[in-house]
Amino acid sequence: MQSTAMRNATVFVSEFVLHCEVTSEIRNFTVVALAIVYLVTLVGNTLVLLVIILDHHLQTPMFFLIGTLAVLDLLHNTNLIPKMMALLLFDTSPIPFGACLVQMFLVFHLQIVESFLFTVMAYDRYIAVILPLRYPQLVNGRTVWAGILLCNILSGIPMTIYMVFVHELSFCRTNVIPYCFCDYATMVHISCTENPKYLSFLSTIATTYGSVTLAIIFFSYGKIAHAALKISSAEGKGKIFDVLITHLLVVLLFYLPLLTAFILPGLGVKLSTEAYNALIIVATIVPPMINPIIYSFRNKEMKNAIKKLFLGKRTTPEIKNHK
C-alpha cells in the first residue's frame, strides 16, 4: 500500500486510503444513523418509483420528474452510504485510484444534475400555475426528456474538466484522504500540486451553476406565491404556501451547505476538516432521504395511488385530469 511517499518525491498513487474522522465514542451511533438514513432513502424512493410505474394516472410530466429525482437520490446514497458504513465498521479503507474517481464522479455529477432537476421541477410548477392553458403544449414527454438530457450535458462539461484536473495531480506527501468518501477538494488539498486553478474552478462552477439555478427557482416560486395571494380562499393560500415553503427548505438544505463548502476554499477561506465534512455530508445524504416525503408523500394524487397499491382502493377521480 502506498500510504505515504518521500516528501520530496512526486508520486502518482495507485490507490487512496480513506480515513473517516469519526471518534470511537460516536462511531456506533454514526453507523446506526447512516443505516436509518439509507433504509428510509431506499424504501421511500423505491416506493415512489413503484407507484409511478404501476399507476398510469401518475405517468405525467410532473411525476416523471419526481421519479427521476427518486432515481438520482437512490444512486446518490447507494454510492456513498454502504461504503461509509463498511469503512466505519470494518476499516476497509484502501480504495483503488479508478474506483475512487468513479465515486467522486458520481458524487459531483449527481449533485449537479439534481440542482438542475430542482430548477426544472420549479419551472414546471411555474408553467402549471401561471400558464395552465399552455401547459400541455409547453410541458410534455418530449420536453421533459430534453430537459433531463440537458441537465446531464450541463453537468458533463465541468465533470470532464474535473477528471482532467484529477489526473494532473501528484501526491508527494500522502495518499490518505481524511474523509469518508472520495472528494475532489480533499484530493487537491492532500496533493503536492499547488496551483490555485484546481479550487478556483470548483468555486467558479459552484457560484455560476448555483446562482443561476437558485435564481430560476426563486423566480418560479415567487411568481407562484404572487399568484397564490390572489386566491380568495384562505385554505387554498395556506396549502400553496405550505408546499412552497417546504420545497424551498429542501432546496436550501441541499444548496447552502454545498455552496458554502465549495465557494469558500476557492476564495482562500480554509474550512476545518470537521466543518467541511459536516457541510458536504449533510447536503449529500439528507435530501435524498426527505425528498420523497416533501415532493411525493404529501401529494394527494400520490397518497391516493399508494392506497390503491396497498389497499386495493380506487383513486379519486380528481387525479384523472392532473397535469
Contacts in CASP RR format, 6 or more apart in sequence:
PFRMAT RR
TARGET T0000
AUTHOR 0000-0000-0000
METHOD contacts of the structure
MODEL  1
MQSTAMRNATVFVSEFVLHCEVTSEIRNFTVVALAIVYLVTLVGNTLVLL
VIILDHHLQTPMFFLIGTLAVLDLLHNTNLIPKMMALLLFDTSPIPFGAC
LVQMFLVFHLQIVESFLFTVMAYDRYIAVILPLRYPQLVNGRTVWAGILL
CNILSGIPMTIYMVFVHELSFCRTNVIPYCFCDYATMVHISCTENPKYLS
FLSTIATTYGSVTLAIIFFSYGKIAHAALKISSAEGKGKIFDVLITHLLV
VLLFYLPLLTAFILPGLGVKLSTEAYNALIIVATIVPPMINPIIYSFRNK
EMKNAIKKLFLGKRTTPEIKNHK
1 15 0 8 1.000
1 17 0 8 1.000
1 94 0 8 1.000
2 11 0 8 1.000
2 13 0 8 1.000
2 14 0 8 1.000
2 15 0 8 1.000
2 175 0 8 1.000
3 17 0 8 1.000
3 174 0 8 1.000
3 175 0 8 1.000
3 176 0 8 1.000
4 173 0 8 1.000
4 174 0 8 1.000
4 175 0 8 1.000
4 176 0 8 1.000
5 11 0 8 1.000
5 13 0 8 1.000
5 171 0 8 1.000
5 172 0 8 1.000
5 173 0 8 1.000
5 174 0 8 1.000
5 175 0 8 1.000
6 172 0 8 1.000
7 172 0 8 1.000
7 173 0 8 1.000
8 172 0 8 1.000
9 172 0 8 1.000
10 170 0 8 1.000
10 172 0 8 1.000
10 192 0 8 1.000
11 170 0 8 1.000
11 171 0 8 1.000
11 172 0 8 1.000
11 175 0 8 1.000
12 170 0 8 1.000
12 171 0 8 1.000
13 97 0 8 1.000
13 171 0 8 1.000
13 175 0 8 1.000
14 96 0 8 1.000
14 97 0 8 1.000
15 94 0 8 1.000
15 95 0 8 1.000
15 96 0 8 1.000
15 97 0 8 1.000
15 100 0 8 1.000
15 175 0 8 1.000
16 94 0 8 1.000
16 95 0 8 1.000
16 97 0 8 1.000
16 100 0 8 1.000
16 175 0 8 1.000
16 176 0 8 1.000
16 177 0 8 1.000
16 182 0 8 1.000
16 187 0 8 1.000
17 93 0 8 1.000
17 94 0 8 1.000
17 95 0 8 1.000
17 175 0 8 1.000
17 176 0 8 1.000
17 177 0 8 1.000
18 87 0 8 1.000
18 93 0 8 1.000
18 94 0 8 1.000
18 95 0 8 1.000
18 177 0 8 1.000
18 179 0 8 1.000
18 180 0 8 1.000
18 181 0 8 1.000
18 182 0 8 1.000
19 93 0 8 1.000
19 176 0 8 1.000
19 177 0 8 1.000
19 178 0 8 1.000
19 179 0 8 1.000
20 84 0 8 1.000
20 87 0 8 1.000
20 88 0 8 1.000
20 93 0 8 1.000
20 179 0 8 1.000
20 180 0 8 1.000
21 178 0 8 1.000
21 179 0 8 1.000
21 273 0 8 1.000
21 274 0 8 1.000
21 277 0 8 1.000
22 30 0 8 1.000
22 88 0 8 1.000
22 180 0 8 1.000
27 88 0 8 1.000
30 88 0 8 1.000
31 85 0 8 1.000
31 88 0 8 1.000
31 89 0 8 1.000
34 81 0 8 1.000
34 84 0 8 1.000
34 85 0 8 1.000
34 88 0 8 1.000
34 285 0 8 1.000
35 85 0 8 1.000
37 77 0 8 1.000
37 81 0 8 1.000
37 285 0 8 1.000
37 286 0 8 1.000
37 289 0 8 1.000
38 77 0 8 1.000
38 78 0 8 1.000
38 81 0 8 1.000
38 82 0 8 1.000
38 85 0 8 1.000
40 289 0 8 1.000
41 73 0 8 1.000
41 74 0 8 1.000
41 77 0 8 1.000
41 81 0 8 1.000
41 285 0 8 1.000
41 288 0 8 1.000
41 289 0 8 1.000
42 74 0 8 1.000
42 77 0 8 1.000
42 78 0 8 1.000
44 70 0 8 1.000
44 292 0 8 1.000
44 297 0 8 1.000
45 70 0 8 1.000
45 71 0 8 1.000
45 73 0 8 1.000
45 74 0 8 1.000
45 288 0 8 1.000
45 291 0 8 1.000
45 292 0 8 1.000
46 70 0 8 1.000
46 74 0 8 1.000
47 292 0 8 1.000
47 306 0 8 1.000
48 66 0 8 1.000
48 67 0 8 1.000
48 70 0 8 1.000
48 292 0 8 1.000
48 296 0 8 1.000
48 302 0 8 1.000
49 67 0 8 1.000
49 70 0 8 1.000
49 71 0 8 1.000
49 74 0 8 1.000
50 309 0 8 1.000
51 58 0 8 1.000
51 302 0 8 1.000
51 305 0 8 1.000
51 306 0 8 1.000
51 309 0 8 1.000
52 58 0 8 1.000
52 59 0 8 1.000
52 63 0 8 1.000
52 64 0 8 1.000
52 66 0 8 1.000
52 67 0 8 1.000
52 305 0 8 1.000
54 305 0 8 1.000
54 309 0 8 1.000
55 305 0 8 1.000
55 308 0 8 1.000
55 309 0 8 1.000
55 315 0 8 1.000
57 301 0 8 1.000
57 305 0 8 1.000
57 315 0 8 1.000
57 319 0 8 1.000
57 320 0 8 1.000
57 322 0 8 1.000
58 301 0 8 1.000
58 302 0 8 1.000
58 305 0 8 1.000
58 319 0 8 1.000
60 322 0 8 1.000
60 323 0 8 1.000
61 124 0 8 1.000
61 139 0 8 1.000
61 140 0 8 1.000
61 141 0 8 1.000
61 143 0 8 1.000
61 144 0 8 1.000
61 323 0 8 1.000
62 121 0 8 1.000
62 124 0 8 1.000
62 125 0 8 1.000
62 128 0 8 1.000
62 322 0 8 1.000
62 323 0 8 1.000
63 301 0 8 1.000
63 302 0 8 1.000
64 141 0 8 1.000
64 144 0 8 1.000
65 117 0 8 1.000
65 120 0 8 1.000
65 121 0 8 1.000
65 124 0 8 1.000
65 144 0 8 1.000
66 121 0 8 1.000
66 295 0 8 1.000
66 296 0 8 1.000
68 117 0 8 1.000
68 148 0 8 1.000
69 114 0 8 1.000
69 117 0 8 1.000
69 121 0 8 1.000
69 291 0 8 1.000
69 295 0 8 1.000
70 291 0 8 1.000
70 292 0 8 1.000
70 296 0 8 1.000
72 110 0 8 1.000
72 113 0 8 1.000
72 114 0 8 1.000
72 117 0 8 1.000
72 288 0 8 1.000
73 114 0 8 1.000
73 287 0 8 1.000
73 288 0 8 1.000
73 289 0 8 1.000
73 291 0 8 1.000
73 292 0 8 1.000
74 288 0 8 1.000
75 106 0 8 1.000
75 110 0 8 1.000
76 106 0 8 1.000
76 107 0 8 1.000
76 110 0 8 1.000
76 111 0 8 1.000
76 114 0 8 1.000
76 284 0 8 1.000
76 285 0 8 1.000
76 288 0 8 1.000
77 285 0 8 1.000
77 288 0 8 1.000
77 289 0 8 1.000
79 103 0 8 1.000
79 106 0 8 1.000
79 107 0 8 1.000
79 110 0 8 1.000
80 103 0 8 1.000
80 107 0 8 1.000
80 180 0 8 1.000
80 181 0 8 1.000
80 284 0 8 1.000
80 285 0 8 1.000
81 285 0 8 1.000
83 103 0 8 1.000
83 181 0 8 1.000
84 180 0 8 1.000
84 181 0 8 1.000
86 92 0 8 1.000
87 93 0 8 1.000
87 180 0 8 1.000
88 180 0 8 1.000
95 103 0 8 1.000
95 182 0 8 1.000
100 177 0 8 1.000
100 182 0 8 1.000
101 163 0 8 1.000
101 166 0 8 1.000
101 182 0 8 1.000
103 181 0 8 1.000
103 182 0 8 1.000
104 162 0 8 1.000
104 166 0 8 1.000
104 181 0 8 1.000
104 182 0 8 1.000
104 183 0 8 1.000
104 184 0 8 1.000
104 187 0 8 1.000
105 159 0 8 1.000
105 162 0 8 1.000
105 163 0 8 1.000
107 181 0 8 1.000
107 182 0 8 1.000
107 183 0 8 1.000
107 284 0 8 1.000
108 155 0 8 1.000
108 158 0 8 1.000
108 159 0 8 1.000
108 162 0 8 1.000
108 184 0 8 1.000
109 152 0 8 1.000
109 155 0 8 1.000
109 156 0 8 1.000
109 159 0 8 1.000
111 258 0 8 1.000
111 284 0 8 1.000
112 151 0 8 1.000
112 154 0 8 1.000
112 155 0 8 1.000
112 156 0 8 1.000
112 158 0 8 1.000
112 159 0 8 1.000
112 209 0 8 1.000
113 151 0 8 1.000
113 152 0 8 1.000
113 155 0 8 1.000
114 254 0 8 1.000
114 287 0 8 1.000
115 209 0 8 1.000
115 210 0 8 1.000
115 213 0 8 1.000
115 254 0 8 1.000
115 255 0 8 1.000
116 150 0 8 1.000
116 151 0 8 1.000
116 154 0 8 1.000
116 155 0 8 1.000
116 209 0 8 1.000
116 213 0 8 1.000
117 148 0 8 1.000
117 151 0 8 1.000
118 213 0 8 1.000
118 217 0 8 1.000
118 251 0 8 1.000
118 254 0 8 1.000
119 213 0 8 1.000
119 216 0 8 1.000
119 217 0 8 1.000
120 147 0 8 1.000
120 148 0 8 1.000
120 151 0 8 1.000
121 295 0 8 1.000
122 216 0 8 1.000
122 217 0 8 1.000
122 220 0 8 1.000
122 221 0 8 1.000
122 247 0 8 1.000
123 216 0 8 1.000
123 220 0 8 1.000
124 139 0 8 1.000
125 220 0 8 1.000
125 221 0 8 1.000
125 224 0 8 1.000
126 219 0 8 1.000
126 220 0 8 1.000
126 221 0 8 1.000
126 223 0 8 1.000
126 224 0 8 1.000
127 134 0 8 1.000
127 135 0 8 1.000
127 138 0 8 1.000
127 139 0 8 1.000
128 135 0 8 1.000
128 139 0 8 1.000
128 323 0 8 1.000
129 223 0 8 1.000
129 224 0 8 1.000
129 227 0 8 1.000
130 223 0 8 1.000
130 224 0 8 1.000
130 227 0 8 1.000
131 138 0 8 1.000
132 323 0 8 1.000
135 323 0 8 1.000
136 323 0 8 1.000
139 323 0 8 1.000
154 209 0 8 1.000
158 201 0 8 1.000
158 205 0 8 1.000
158 209 0 8 1.000
161 201 0 8 1.000
162 184 0 8 1.000
162 201 0 8 1.000
165 184 0 8 1.000
165 188 0 8 1.000
165 197 0 8 1.000
165 198 0 8 1.000
165 201 0 8 1.000
166 184 0 8 1.000
166 187 0 8 1.000
168 193 0 8 1.000
169 187 0 8 1.000
169 188 0 8 1.000
169 191 0 8 1.000
169 193 0 8 1.000
169 198 0 8 1.000
170 191 0 8 1.000
170 192 0 8 1.000
170 193 0 8 1.000
171 190 0 8 1.000
171 191 0 8 1.000
171 192 0 8 1.000
172 192 0 8 1.000
173 190 0 8 1.000
173 192 0 8 1.000
174 190 0 8 1.000
175 190 0 8 1.000
176 190 0 8 1.000
177 183 0 8 1.000
177 186 0 8 1.000
177 187 0 8 1.000
177 190 0 8 1.000
178 186 0 8 1.000
178 190 0 8 1.000
178 273 0 8 1.000
179 186 0 8 1.000
179 273 0 8 1.000
179 277 0 8 1.000
180 277 0 8 1.000
180 281 0 8 1.000
183 280 0 8 1.000
184 202 0 8 1.000
185 199 0 8 1.000
185 202 0 8 1.000
185 261 0 8 1.000
185 262 0 8 1.000
185 265 0 8 1.000
185 276 0 8 1.000
186 276 0 8 1.000
188 198 0 8 1.000
188 199 0 8 1.000
196 266 0 8 1.000
199 265 0 8 1.000
199 266 0 8 1.000
199 268 0 8 1.000
200 266 0 8 1.000
202 262 0 8 1.000
202 265 0 8 1.000
202 266 0 8 1.000
203 262 0 8 1.000
203 263 0 8 1.000
203 264 0 8 1.000
203 265 0 8 1.000
203 266 0 8 1.000
203 267 0 8 1.000
205 262 0 8 1.000
206 258 0 8 1.000
206 259 0 8 1.000
206 262 0 8 1.000
206 263 0 8 1.000
207 259 0 8 1.000
207 263 0 8 1.000
210 255 0 8 1.000
210 259 0 8 1.000
214 251 0 8 1.000
214 255 0 8 1.000
217 248 0 8 1.000
217 251 0 8 1.000
221 244 0 8 1.000
221 247 0 8 1.000
221 248 0 8 1.000
222 244 0 8 1.000
224 240 0 8 1.000
224 244 0 8 1.000
225 240 0 8 1.000
225 241 0 8 1.000
225 244 0 8 1.000
228 236 0 8 1.000
228 237 0 8 1.000
228 238 0 8 1.000
228 240 0 8 1.000
228 241 0 8 1.000
228 244 0 8 1.000
229 237 0 8 1.000
231 237 0 8 1.000
231 240 0 8 1.000
243 298 0 8 1.000
246 294 0 8 1.000
246 298 0 8 1.000
247 294 0 8 1.000
247 295 0 8 1.000
249 294 0 8 1.000
250 287 0 8 1.000
250 290 0 8 1.000
250 291 0 8 1.000
250 294 0 8 1.000
250 295 0 8 1.000
253 282 0 8 1.000
253 283 0 8 1.000
253 286 0 8 1.000
253 287 0 8 1.000
253 290 0 8 1.000
254 283 0 8 1.000
254 287 0 8 1.000
255 283 0 8 1.000
256 283 0 8 1.000
257 278 0 8 1.000
257 279 0 8 1.000
257 280 0 8 1.000
257 282 0 8 1.000
257 283 0 8 1.000
258 279 0 8 1.000
258 280 0 8 1.000
258 283 0 8 1.000
260 279 0 8 1.000
261 271 0 8 1.000
261 276 0 8 1.000
261 279 0 8 1.000
261 280 0 8 1.000
261 283 0 8 1.000
264 271 0 8 1.000
265 271 0 8 1.000
271 279 0 8 1.000
296 302 0 8 1.000
297 303 0 8 1.000
297 306 0 8 1.000
300 318 0 8 1.000
300 319 0 8 1.000
301 315 0 8 1.000
301 318 0 8 1.000
301 319 0 8 1.000
301 322 0 8 1.000
304 313 0 8 1.000
304 315 0 8 1.000
304 316 0 8 1.000
304 319 0 8 1.000
305 315 0 8 1.000
305 319 0 8 1.000
307 313 0 8 1.000
307 315 0 8 1.000
308 314 0 8 1.000
308 315 0 8 1.000
END
